[in-house]
Amino acid sequence: MKCPYCGEIDTRVLDSRSTQDSSAIRRRRQCSICTSRFTTMEKLEEEPIVVVKRDGRREMFDPGKILKGLILAGRKRNIPLSRWEEVVENLEQELRNNYPREVPADRIGDIVLKRLRTIDEVAYVRFASVFRKFPDVETFKAELEEMLAEKKKTVQ
């Protein structure tokens, strides 16, 4: 492993530990020339997830885009970043388990909306308004009425 400080290739491992979920190995290293210490992560290289957009285009799944959308939807809602990161991690794992290579963008949005609904209703409506591209206020109102009706059923 190349030292990030001096570029020397000769480094030694001081300590190795698994991450909490055992999906990666954290290695503490030391350069044999400059004696600087640094950390590396060793992680299994997974097949990329390809997202099929509504217009048929294909692009690589980017968890950062989902996270950005969730943060925007939950703005000023007092939801910790760790909660959004958890949603994105769970989403990515579900996609890897159920869609070996390609997944429709609409399916990703549906999964996110399902989880958002249990976290925060306002964030759900904000995300849904962008994802579902509500054409007018009536469509938006219909979504809210459907939410209220379902909420009323669960209370009774």
N, C-alpha and C positions, 0 to 999 in steps of 0.2 A: 504494500500500500504506500503510495507516494505521500510524503510529508507536505501538508499544505503551507508550511512556513518556509522551508528551504528547498523543497523539491526532491529531497533524497528518497530513494526507493527502499532503502534498508530501514525498516521499522519493525518493532516487536510488539506483540500483544501482551499487555499487562493484566487485563481482566476481560472476561466475556460473561455476559448475562443475557438471558432471554427477556423480551419485553413482557408486560403483564399478560397479554393474550397469546404469547408464544408464537407470534407471527413474524418476529424478527429477532436478530441477535445484535446486541450492542457490544462493541469492542472498544476498550480503552487502549490506545496505542502510544508508543513513545519512539521518537526519531533517534536513531543511533548516532547521528552527527550533531544536530543542534539541541538534542534532549527535550524538545518541545513535546507536549502531550496533546493528543486530540482523540476525538471519538468518531467511530464509524458505525454505520448500521448495515447489517447484512439481511436482505429480505428476499424472499422467493419472488422470482420474476413471473408475473401472471400474464395470461393472455389479455390483450386489450379488449375492452367492451366497445363495440361500435354502436352508435346511436343512429337510428334511421329517422330523419326529420320528416315533418309533414309533407314537404315538397319532394321527398325521395332522396335528398342528399344524405350522405353518410359522413359522420365525423366521430372522432374519438370521444368517449365519455370523459367529461371533465368534472370531477367532484367539486372543484372550486366554483364553477358556475352555479351549481345547486346551492352551495353554501352562501354565495353572494345573494342569490334570490331569497333564501330563507332569512338572512340578516335584514334585507330590505323589507320583506313582508312583516318581520317582527320588530321593526324599528319603533323605539319608544314603548315597547311592551314588556320590558324588564325580564327578558328571557336570556339566560346566560349563553355565551358563545359555546360552551361545552355541550349544551343541549342540542344546538344546531349541528355541531360536529358529530354527535352521536347519531342524529338522524341520517346524516350523509354516510357515515360508516355503515350503518344498518342497511341503508338503501343499496350501497355498493355490494355488500355481501349478498343481499337478496337477488340482485341482478346477476351476480356471478353464479349463484345456485340455480337460478331458474332460466337464464338466457345465456347459453354457452358462448355465443358470438355476437349476435345482434339483438338490439332491443328497440322497439318503437318509442319515440320521444313521448308520445301520448301515454304510454304505459308508465314511464318514469314519473310524469306529472301526476298521474292517478295515484301512484304509490305515495308520493310526497304529500298530496292533498289528504289522503287517508290518515297519514300520521299527524299532519298539521292540525287536523280537526280535533284530535285528542289533546293537543298541546295548547293551542290558543285559537279561539274562534275568529278574532280580528285578523291575525296573521293568515289564517286559512282563507278568509274572504279576500284579503289583499292578494295573496298568491293566486287564488282562483281567478280573480278578475284579469290578471295578466295571462295566466296559462290558458284559460278558456276563451280569452279575447271577447269579453262581453261586448256586443255591438251597441247596446243601449241600456238605459236605466231599468227598463222593464225586465230585461234578462237578469240583471244584477238583483233586482227585487225578488224575482222568482227564486233565485238561488238562496237568498236570505230566508224567504218564506219556507222553503224546503228544509233548511237547517233548523228553523224554529219548530216546525212540525215534528221533525225527528227528535229534537230535544224534549219536546212536550211528551212524546211517547215514552221516552226513557225515564222521565220523572214520574209518570203514572204507574 
